[in-house]
Structure formats: C-alpha cells, structure tokens
Amino acid sequence: MSEFQLVMPKMGESIAEATIIRWTKNEGDMIAPDETVLEIATDKVDSEVPSPKGGRLIKILFKEGDVVPVNAPIAIIALEGSTSASVPAPVAPKVEAPVEVKAAVQSVENTMASVQQTTAPIGGSRFYSPLVLNIARAENISMAVLETIPGTGAEGRVTKRDILSYLQSGNNNAAAIPAAAPVVSAPVVSAPAASNTPAAPAAKAAVSLSGGDEVIEMDRMRKLIADHMVMSKHTSPHVTSFVEADVTNMVNWRAKAKKVYEKREGENITFTPMFIECVVKAIKDFPMINVTVDGYNIIKRKAINIGMAAALPSGNLIVPVIKNADTMNMVGLTKSVNAMANKARANKLAPDDIQGGTFTLTNVGGFGNLMGTPIINQPQVAIMATGSIKKKPAVLETEMGDVIAIRHMMFLSLSYDHRVVDGSLGGSFLKRVADYMEQWDVNREI
C-alpha cells in the first residue's frame, strides 16, 4: 500500500503556524484530487487545504483547534490505485496491509513528538509554538521567564498575544533571570518586584465592570488582527506625515470616465486604482519606501505589490494585494481592484491574494474621515491613508494673479518605520504622491 502525507502548507513568508478550524473529511472517507480536506486559519486569512492526490483518508493527526507548525504532517492518505483505495468497503485498508499503515502512522507520530520536544522548554510543562519561541529568542527571554508568563491558550499555552502583552508591559527585563534555575520561576510571579510581575494579571486588574456592562469576546479574526497590530507597534517606531492635495482634476476626470468605462466594461471605476497609480509612480521615484527590514539588513523589493485595506461586512479588516501594480494600465488596475474587493466581500480570498504586499493603501475617507494615522502592515515599512474628498475654497495662482476658487481637497497621511525611513524620505515620498494626483491629466483616455 502506498501512502501520502498531507502537510500543513506554508501560507506566507511570515507565517510559522496555522490553526485547524474544521476537518471536512473523516477517517475512512474517499478524497478526490484537489478536494478540500480541512479548513485552517492564520493571522492573515482563513483557507481551505486540498489534497493534491486522491485516495482514502486513513489517519487524522491533529484535532480541530490545534495549532500546527507549517510543513508538519497533518494527515495520511492511502493513494488511489493501491489495493486499499480501490476497494469500496471501508474495512479494506485495515485488511489489506495493517502493518504498513501502522508503521507509517507511528513514523509520523514519532516525527511530531520530536517537533514538540524541540518547541518545549527542558523541564517545562507547557508546549510552546515555534512562533512564540522565535519571539522569546529575539527578545532574549529565557525559558525560566517564559514559564512564568500566564497563558490564555489551550491547556494554559502561551500564545503570541500573551508574550507580546508581556513585552508591551515592560517586563522583558526579567529575561536576565538565568534559565538554569527553573525551580525559582514560580515564586517570581508573586514577588513584590514590579519588574517581574506578569502583564496579564495587571491588564485584568485595570478593567472594572458595572451592572449594565456587556462582555463581548472577540471573534477569532479580530483576535488575530489585534495581535498583528500590537506586533506592528512593538516592531516599528511609527512616524506619520500629512499633506493636503488638490484632487479636482481626478474628480473631474472620473466623472467623465466612469460612464464610458461602465458601459464598455460593465463595472464601476473608483478612486482606488487612480490612487494606486499615483503611489506606484512615487515608489519608482523613491524606491527605498518599497523595502523590508530583516534585522540590520534592508531588503529592497523589486516587485511593487500594493495592498488595499478592505473592510469586511463583519467589521473586520483584510488586505488583498495587487501584484506587480507597476505593470498595469488604468483598466488593469481597475479590474484587479474590483476583483479583489468582490472576493473580500464574499470571503473568497485565496492565501495568495493577501501575500507579498510591499506597500499598503487604506482609504479612511470611505468612512467620512478627513485623515488617519494607520498602523504599518508588517513586514512593510510604510502605509498611506487617503481621507475624504471635500470641496473647499483654495487660493490658485494664475497669470492674472491669485484667485480664490472652489476645489476638491483631500488629506494624505503616511505612517512609516522610522528605523529605515527618515522624515526626509517619508515626507518627500508623500509630497510626490500628492503632486501626481494634482497633475492628473483630465483629458486622458480610459
């Protein structure tokens, strides 16, 4: 009998683990090639995991709710064409070659036991995911201190949110406690020194409830967004710059073009692809905005992939990515923007749709806001927000002198990572975006 090990797929360059939401197949079920076997969730997106090969599902290695490292085996499938897969009776796999199946299962279980041993502290009683261990290693948190951090995960497991909350509280100086003394880690929790007090109890103590208050638990996606936002603020020192742009030419051009475009293409043209075009031009002028930080190395991205923040009907936020936006004309950008927006609203985004972004654009003006100070979408180094477009009196310079006219004005704001983007670069880039908006050709063809 030949078997195939289905592994947890890697859902992005920064994704180290995923949570199993639901198994759509049970042990003993037949699976067609490319048929969905389970649903998983990461801090980026929910996704379905198909089997690249057909056969019978003979072993599920993790339960729903388990957090599994990427590339770890999660199920064993007896392939089509083997004796077990060709016999329709469910008992066929057990009769044909039980020894081989047990040997394969035992091999995978031994492998996963080895993985878990490498992610748990020596002498410790809790499991630590690779992501948590990576954060602890980067912040110089010893295993002894890690043992003292209260966990809110299953069976008291420390989650990414727990360790980031601990770091935000300023308690990471406890990392100096030697890892060789785990026996004293428990008393440290109740010690009077404030620097060794875990963050979670302090946060709970700050919340008081009255009789009319309602406690609403965050849904899973909101928890992931919260973790990602805290991580971003912890990672990047944020600075925000603002400019005001006269977008009258853009407003007038769209008013003419949208009727032509809708009649020809059968869809609407919004301001978003127009904003993206201006951003792409400015990135070409200032390519050091299109970078990622890796320790003390700066990775200069060749591709210009623009993420567009989209609000979901649930109120949550997701960022689909327009890949290679610099290679598209206005029609291509419009079609890509509309397709991504429709997929986001229908919850049909694939993992690839939200990966690989190098710069993010968010439209706070869609909610009637004049401006905003957005949080950087890691591992990028900048994010731009567009405010609402308002008619205002403005001074125009003409050959006959200065005049006051009614113009369509909009605020732009750029939050950037001050580790690698200084005020000169951030401010110059934002002003260049505004210049491209103001210089929009009202006579261009769509």
SEPAGU-430190 format. One record per residue: x, y, z of N, C-alpha, C in turn. Coordinates in steps of 0.001 Angstrom, whole numbers, plus 500000, padded with zeros to 6 digits. Layout:
XYZXYZXYZ;...
end
This chain:
500854498807500000500000500000500000500889501243500000;500582502225499148501338503470499140500531504564499822;501208505329500676500550506413501405501156507754501048;500373508803501313500810510174501078500565510970502349;501580511722502785501448512553503971501030513965503560;499844514376503987499380515741503762499980516616504850;500677517693504459501356518544505439500666519901505527;500917520592506640500386521941506814501087522868505822;500363523490504894501020524329503875501532525627504465;502558526185503837503086527485504239502247528554503557;501590529410504358500616530357503839501195531748503601;502477531921503787503093533222503581504476533248504189;505286534244503797506674534285504235506807534505505733;505804535125506375505908535395507810505057534451508643;504458533433508032503565532516508732504335531283509173;504350531006510489505071529860511018504144528747511470;502853529035511633501918528038512130500511528406511691;499617527448511804498219527677511448497334526873512388;496108527344512570495139526674513435494139525893512587;493901524655512960492905523841512256491517524249512731;490703524752511808489340525165512161488379523990512097;488434523252510982487443522178510797487964521166509795;487768519886510100488033518818509132486770518593508313;486881518701506993485730518463506126485617516995505728;486642516206506035486636514772505768486932514021507064;486384512825507180486619511963508332487507510793507932;488094510147508918488898508969508634488041507906507946;488563507366506868487827506385506080487158506963504851;487036508313504778486397508949503621487322508917502405;486714508807501224487455508915499978487645510394499630;488809510706499058489142512080498700489549512117497229;488945513013496472489321513200495069490517514156494996;491300514079493937492407515033493791491902516477493836;492607517312494594492288518739494758490995518971495526;490489517959496211489296518143497046489713518632498428;488903519540499002489216520118500311489137519055501405;490164519036502254490227518078503353489973518769504695;490446519998504852490258520722506098490319522214505847;489872522988506844489953524443506807490895524895507905;491764525866507582492736526366508549492652527885508623;493281528435509658493308529885509836494694530308510281;495164531434509742496401532060510190496068533484510600;497097534258510962496841535653511303496607536502510065;496555535866508897496317536584507646494937536293507065;494573535002507006493355534645506284492935533226506643;491633532962506479491130531593506539491306530958505164;491565529644505146491800528997503856491419527535503928;491106526975502760490838525546502631492102524848502161;492346523665502674493527522899502290493064521683501488;493374521633500199493005520481499382494110519427499406;493748518207499023494746517157498862495195517127497410;496486517218497146496942517178495758496756515816495107;496503514789495933496334513436495402495056512826495944;494466511910495162493249511243495582493532509956496338;492584509552497152492733508317497914491775508270499082;492125507437500096491290507304501286492020507905502483;491317508730503246491890509330504449491939508262505548;493138507842505905493245506747506876493686507198508262;494206508432508379494622508892509700494633510411509760;493933510974510769493980512405511074494885512586512285;495919513428512147496958513533513172496748514669514162;495828515606513851495568516719514762494071516959514860;493654517478516008492250517773516253491927519206515824;490631519487515706490189520852515441490584521739516607;491116522916516280491586523831517314493066523734517598;493717522685517102495160522537517312495932523550516465;497027524057517039497940524937516314499104524089515813;499321524081514495500269523158513873501343523956513120;502629523617513301503690524290512528503555523983511043;503978524924510216503948524690508765504895523540508413;504528522810507368505280521664506846505218520440507745;504443520492508836504270519312509681503175518424509094;503333517089509109502279516193508616501004516349509441;499861516421508771498589516562509479497628515412509183;497896514639508134497016513511507804497760512547506887;497294511282506877497851510258505995496745509761505064;497059509709503787496084509310502770496624508097502020;495820507016501953496149505862501118495805506234499686;496807506213498819496632506738497475495716505879496620;495079506530495661494266505818494682495159504918493853;494642503734493519495427502786492748496029501707493614;496161502001494935496600500948495847495430500041496134;495691498875496677494638497891496905493570498435497815;493999499162498868493032499648499838492119500699499243;492686501571498379491882502655497836490896502169496797;491178501050496144490314500589495065489150499765495561;489182499313496811488090498518497360487108499442498042;485824499421497666484885500388498210484572500180499671;484730498954500198484369498700501590485307499453502521;484778500134503562485615500905504464486651500072505186;486379498734505354487318497905506112488490497453505271;488482497730503971489537497217503099490930497653503518;491162498931503892492523499312504252493050498534505449;492174498227506414492602497525507606492945496072507300;492281495490506296492510494080505994493738493888505119;493938494812504158494971494590503152496380494691503723;496666495789504426498044495968504883498099496748506190;497542496194507284497511496934508553498901497230509090;499866496368508836501205496589509381501843497826508769;501690497995507444502293499140506781501651500449507241;500324500427507391499621501627507830500075502023509224;500138501029510124500559501341511491501988501863511523;502829501298510678504223501742510646504317503188510166;503517503539509139503547504912508629503026505893509662;501903505503510323501336506363511352502318506562512494;502950505456512926503900505541514032505079506432513668;505514506349512399506630507183511955506274508660512036;505050509012511584504625510409511634504460510880513068;503873510006513924503686510386515314505023510607516007;506011509777515672507344509963516244507944511290515782;507715511606514498508224512871513974507607514055514692;506285514026514895505615515137515563506013515229517019;506271514067517652506747514096519033508091514784519117;508931514526518091510236515173518047510093516674517872;509133517101517007508905518525516791508442519201518064;507538518549518800507024519139520025508092519221521093;508987518221521144510044518263522124510974519432521867;511204519763520603512114520861520294511478522210520549;510140522262520710509493523540520942509024523693522379;509374522762523266509016522871524670510281523033525494;510237523816526590511425524028527393511823522782528154;513130522633528403513622521490529150513099521587530573;512432520560531008511876520547532352510564521297532459;510110521936531395508875522689531432507677521791531249;506484522369531530505261521584531457504327522063530354;504725523076529603503843523622528581504478523514527199;503600523452526206504047523452524806504201524896524355;505285525176523613505500526499523039505611526362521529;504804527144520816504842527085519363506141527687518856;506541527345517619507750527950517056507687529469517013;506498530035516776506366531487516719506683532117518064;506128531547519145506380532071520488507862531959520838;508475530819520495509895530635520786510761531615520002;510368531905518760511129532870517968511078534258518586;509880534653519064509749535957519714510582536000520998;510515534908521783511281534852523020512777534944522746;513226534261521701514651534279521363515081535673520919;514229536326520115514575537656519618514617538694520733;513774538498521759513706539458522859514542539033524062;515326537959523894516219537497524956515450537104526215;514333536432526035513540535933527158513944534483527419;514427534208528622514880532863528944513695531928529135;513956530616529090512903529627529303512313529742530701;513162530079531675512655530218533040511620531328533129;511896532447532466510948533558532460509717533205531633;509924532514530512508802532107529669507808531252530442;508326530440531350507453529592532177506560530411533101;506971531633533429506188532451534370505094533257533684;505123533335532358504128534142531639502795533384531601;501719533968532123500417533292532089499952533090530656;499458531912530364498987531604529017497480531555528945;496925532096527863495467532083527663495044531063526621;496022530330526067495703529327525055495205528030525667;494971527045524804494501525740525264495496525141526250;494969524624527375495792523999528409496871524949528930;496551526244528963497481527215529512498631527568528617;498536527246527300499635527510526391499809529016526189;501066529465526134501374530865525880501181531154524393;500322532097524066500065532479522688500918533681522298;500895534008521029501626535185520579501126536434521282;499817536514521501499253537680522184499767537782523610;499904536638524297500388536652525677501806537200525774;502700536722524911504091537145525007504268538591524552;503456539033523554503538540433523133502990541361524198;501932540939524911501406541738526019502440541847527127;503127540757527368504184540751528374505293541744528010;505680541767526741506725542689526298506241544129526343;504974544361525973504427545709525985504416546290527393;504266545437528411504195545906529796505550546351530322;506630546062529568507963546450530012508612545454530923;508054544241531006508591543234531915509690542390531303;510098542709530072511068541851529420512452541937530049;512653542850531034513938542831531723514078541612532614;512969540889532772513049539643533537513801538565532791;514117538837531526514861537854530740516245537614531300;516699538518532160518028538339532716518093537211533733;516940536689534166516947535582535115517547534360534456;518505533685535061519161532546534410518182531444534095;518333530859532907517458529750532501517762528506533304;518891528448533979519271527239534692518571527112536029;517708528053536394517063527992537699515555527974537573;514973526967536918513527526935536730512770526767538023;513407526246539087512686525979540323512262527263541016;512915528392540711512543529629541376511634530479540495;511247529964539316510444530770538406509039530983538932;508489530018539651507130530185540146507032531267541215;507910531295542227507829532350543222508003533745542638;508694533864541494508903535189540916507580535868540619;506540535096540294505249535662539955504679536450541117;504872535963542344504286536627543493505275537531544209;506475537688543628507468538538544262507021539990544212;507418540813545188506969542196545233507551543072544147;508681542657543523509312543495542499508383543660541310;508069544914540951507110545175539866507636544702538526;508956544686538347509521544329537046509316542879536705;509007542028537698508819540610537439507356540209537453;506450541163537524505025540842537560504512540629536150;503872539482535855503380539217534503502362540255534061;502287540459532747501431541516532209499947541188532330;499571539910532160498155539565532075497359539936533326;497831539590534558497058539960535728496889541462535855;497945542247535525497848543695535631496786544236534682;496721543676533466495734544141532493494318543849532963;494093542692533548492773542337534034492357543218535202;493321543549536056493001544353537231492568545758536849;492983546234535670492657547597535254491230547719534736;490537546618534517489190546636533952488169546454535067;487208547377535141486125547254536113484803547205535367;483871546443535866482565546269535234481471546777536147;480455547400535549479267547802536292478100546925535871;476972547128536494475837546238536276475336546179534855;475437547284534109474887547301532760475878546964531663;477110546631532037478118546344531018477909544969530398;478275544858529138478196543593528417479592543182527978;479982541968528279481283541444527893481128540681526575;481833541123525544481759540500524219483137539960523869;483227538669523708484510538078523336484805538361521865;486061538715521576486455538938520190486282537649519388;485872537791518119485875536611517268487311536287516885;487514535142516266488878534680516007489647535655515130;488999536199514097489702537102513194490083538391513900;489192538899514767489505540133515490490682539919516440;490784538739517032491929538442517892493226538465517087;493190537898515879494385537870515043494776539275514613;493778540096514271494060541481513896494674542217515078;494108542009516275494635542678517462496093542296517700;496396541018517580497778540559517765498707541190516731;498244541250515481499082541775514401499349543267514593;498341544012515059498515545440515272499481545718516425;499338544963517523500251545127518662501678544784518235;501818543703517469503146543306516996503768544401516136;502963545041515281503490546078514409503984547273515209;503208547709516193503626548851517003504856548510517836;504961547261518247506131546836519009507371546748518119;507166546400516845508287546196515926508815547511515369;507906548384514914508314549584514178508009550859514957;508989551741515097508704553086515633507967553884514571;506701554176514819505843554808513823505999556330513831;506118556899512641506053558342512430505026558586511329;504227559641511463503200559932510459503367561348509934;503344561493508608503400562795507943502094563034507199;501757564317506990500499564683506336500749565711505239;499968565618504168499906566675503151498452566801502716;498126567956502143496796568158501560496953568291500057;496159567547499310496264567515497858494995568055497207;495175568782496135494058569263495319493777568193494260;492696567445494443492389566323493546491242566665492601;491088567963492312489988568398491441490078567742490070;491278567665489514491429567039488196491015565571488217;491347564863489292490963563457489400489448563308489491;488813564178490273487355564117490427486674564383489089;487135565404488397486510565756487114486742564659486063;487951564085486041488225563021485068487362561796485330;487263561408486593486454560222486916484986560455486567;484486561662486795483080561953486481482786561697484998;483768561983484127483592561735482696483858560275482336;484885559698482946485336558372482531484448557237483041;483816557423484199483102556287484794481916555825483942;481243556758483256480118556359482413480610555563481203;481696556048480602482268555347479456482771553968479869;483456553920481009484044552660481461482951551656481850;481933552142482541480866551227482965480126550652481757;479885551474480744479188550993479552480051549992478790;481348550220478756482239549360477985482631548093478736;482924548208480038483451547084480799482427546429481728;481309547101481961480282546521482810480592546578484292;481486547480484702481801547637486112482185549082486397;482195549434487682482455550810488077483952551067488195;484345552308488029485720552709488279485733553632489494;486486553260490512486552554013491755487833554842491782;488027555575492873489255556349493037490451555463493387;490192554272493919491290553433494409492339553131493341;491966552651492133493014552401491124493738553682490712;493074554821490765493716556088490448494763556433491507;494402556210492793495356556447493878496551555500493759;496271554238493425497351553252493313498330553654492216;497819554150491094498707554562490009499662555665490473;499147556635491225499993557716491730501017557189492734;500606556262493594501523555674494565502645554917493861;502298554150492842503303553374492102504336554302491466;503878555399490872504809556354490274505765556917491320;505230557236492494506070557801493549507059556765494085;506639555499494153507558554443494609508724554307493646;508460554447492353509549554383491376510535555532491584;510033556674492035510902557821492300511659557660493619;511022556974494587511627556778495910511576555283496272;512409554469495644512327553007495830512639552534497239;513254553353498070513567552922499434512344552920500350;511203553333499814509934553149500531509456551713500373;509882551072499302509430549729498940510434548693499463;510618548672500787511632547808501391511046547038502568;511841546083503061511522545304504253512771545256505125;512563545219506446513677545146507381513836543717507875;515060543218507807515388541892508332516592542048509257;516311542245510550517388542507511493518039543837511169;519336543813510855520043545024510440520270545052508934;519507544265508214519557544265506753518287544890506188;518445545611505086517301546198504382517131545448503063;515948544890502866515651544164501632514887545095500703;515512545470499602514884546356498630514087545520497636;512775545696497637511897544875496812511912545328495350;512003544352494473511940544655493048510498544825492591;509631543925493053508216544000492682507534545123493470;506566545747492854505723546734493528504334546128493660;504048545598494830502777544927495108502003545767496127;500892546321495713500152547269496542498997546573497264;499048546580498586497937546070499383496865547141499521;495618546743499428494497547679499579493619547198500730;493642547941501824492869547546503000491384547579502674;490680546492503003489257546379502691488497545987503949;487432546719504234486584546402505383485598545307504985;485478544297505829484560543191505582483192543501506186;482136542820505748480802543049506325480768542817507831;481654541957508337481702541681509774482314542824510562;482904543801509864483592544890510536485078544665510657;485536543461510347486961543162510380487648543706509135;488968543608509110489764544199508045490645543148507405;490815543244506091491727542347505391492401543148504275;493577542688503850494368543469502887494729542597501683;493869542530500664494258541853499416495332542661498698;496116541985497865497293542597497247497165542614495726;497441543775495132497513543914493682498960543656493284;499240542491492717500607542103492385501093542838491130;502367543253491165503009543900490018502167545060489484;501750545918490405500879547031490022501554547980489043;502877547996489039503596548902488141503527548460486681;503052547249486426502961546751485049501567546917484457;500631547489485219499241547584484779498887549003484354;497996549094483343497422550391482999496176550613483856;495455551695483589494308552028484430493214550967484357;492991550402483185491973549357483052492376548122483853;493643547730483754494107546573484505494022546784485997;494414547963486473494319548264487900492867548241488368;491975548819487578490562548863487962489971547470488058;490265546633487080489734545272487116490303544490488306;491582544669488591492193543961489720491611544440491041;491437545751491184490863546302492414489437545805492618;488629545854491581487234545402491703487165543912492011;488025543112491373488010541667491614488383541348493056;489417542001493567489837541754494944488779542216495939;488166543359495673487128543864496577485933542914496619;485531542397495476484402541463495419484731540155496143;485951539651495947486351538418496620486418538614498127;486874539783498570486949540059500004485553540094500621;484615540766499957483250540857500492482569539497500528;482918538615499581482317537280499522483110536247500316;484169536709501011485034535810501792485628534713500913;486038535080499703486576534119498744488064534352498450;488735535161499248490146535421499007490973534166499248;491870533884498335492800532766498477494042533249499221;494825532329499814496043532741500529496966533605499680;497079533280498377497980534041497518497496535471497307;496187535703497502495632537038497278496069538046498330;496539537580499477496897538502500559498380538423500912;499165537786500072500595537638500330501419538530499416;502607538855499889503580539503499028503463541001498901;502609541649499706502478543093499617503763543808500004;504081544901499312505275545687499632504926547092500114;503692547529499912503221548841500359501704548747500450;501114549430501450499662549328501657499002550693501552;497820550705500944496983551892500823495668551623501540;495253552540502397493972552400503088493178553685502925;491876553557502751491008554704502468490127554994503679;490604555857504575489792556227505736488692557191505326;488835557811504146487797558712503662486494558006503353;486572556693503126485358555931502870484398555927504044;484911556267505235484074556327506435483807557773506856;484112558715505936483855560111506229484939560792507044;486110560141507192487182560726507984488085561598507122;488532562721507684489412563620506951490815563056506812;491300562395507849492656561849507831492765560772508898;493868560006508841494085558950509826495560558698509998;495900557962511042497290557568511295497352556044511295;497409555433510118497324553970510015498543553271510608;498351552004510978499426551173511523500037550364510386;501367550314510363502098549644509290501733548168509226;501527547676508017501227546265507789502550545507507642;503008544902508728504296544209508723504307543070507699;505451542804507055506780543379507282507097544580506393;506092545309505933506330546501505137506849547627506042;507218548754505441507746549860506235506920551127506085;505842551101505306505026552302505136503610551931504726;502668552798505118501265552644504731500689554045504568;499925554254503500499347555577503222497836555533503357;497276556560503961495828556679504113495335557869503311;494219557691502616493564558778501891492306559177502651;492122560483502854490952560974503573489788561238502643;488734561786503208487555562099502392487824563333501532;487205563381500371487365564497499444486304565548499758;486764566764500059485858567840500441486058569058499529;484949569717499218485043570979498489485442572089499453;486485572852499059486976573930499909487371575133499053;487304576321499619487882577476498916489404577403498992;490071577580497880491527577493497839492077578613496973;493290579021497269493960580071496509494678579448495312;494375579938494118495016579464492898495864580583492303;497042580237491840497909581198491179497635581165489677;497285582279489101497004582379487667497855583490487056;497814583573485723498555584624485038498043586015485400;496778586049485781496169587335486138496281587632487619;496978586754488369497103586945489807496400585838490580;496487585913491892495859584907492752494352585079492788;493659583927492748492201583935492853491778582864493846;490588583013494366490008582011495271488966581221494493;489110579898494519488182579036493775487779577851494645;486664577237494296486213576030495000486926574835494394;487667574090495209488458572951494750488126571712495587;488379570550495013488221569284495740489556568972496428;489554568971497746490777568793498525490710567496499339;491875566901499550491949565642500295493269565587501067;493194565123502311494397564920503115494969563519502867;496290563453502751497006562180502679497872562061503925;497953560873504479498825560633505629499654559386505367;500908559438505788501822558314505585502452557953506922;502193556726507381502891556198508551504062555368508064;505237555586508646506417554878508176507306554449509331;508115553437509062509005552820510038510259553674510166;510406554340511311511500555289511468512867554613511632;512887553282511677514179552599511690514903552786510360;514141552821509270514759552879507941514225554015507080;513113554619507462512544555729506693512589556987507560;513435557921507192513531559184507916512474560157507414;512349561285508134511343562274507772511535562834506380;512785562959505954513051563485504613512486562565503534;512774561267503658512276560306502671510767560169502757;510239560000503972508798559830504128508023561041503638;508486562240504034507787563455503625507888563712502139;509067563467501560509249563688500123508402562725499305;508343561474499742507528560493499028506056560902499051;505565561286500220504150561644500330503831562864499482;504736563856499483504513565046498660504519564679497178;505341563713496788505382563306495391504065562629494977;503478561844495868502170561239495578501143562339495348;501139563349496225500201564465496078500431565208494760;501696565377494370501994566051493104501395565295491926;501543563960491926500997563165490820499471563256490791;498852563342491956497394563483492000496971564831491426;497683565883491791497315567219491334497590567408489846;498562566652489324498918566764487910498144565797487017;497105565193487541496322564219486774495796564858485489;495966564174484363495540564682483075494037564473482888;493311565557482849491845565457482728491421565009481341;492326565034480394491984564675479015492439563269478632;493000562522479559493486561197479222492336560264478885;492604559260478034491587558292477634491605557113478594;490442556524478767490327555360479642490341554092478795;
end
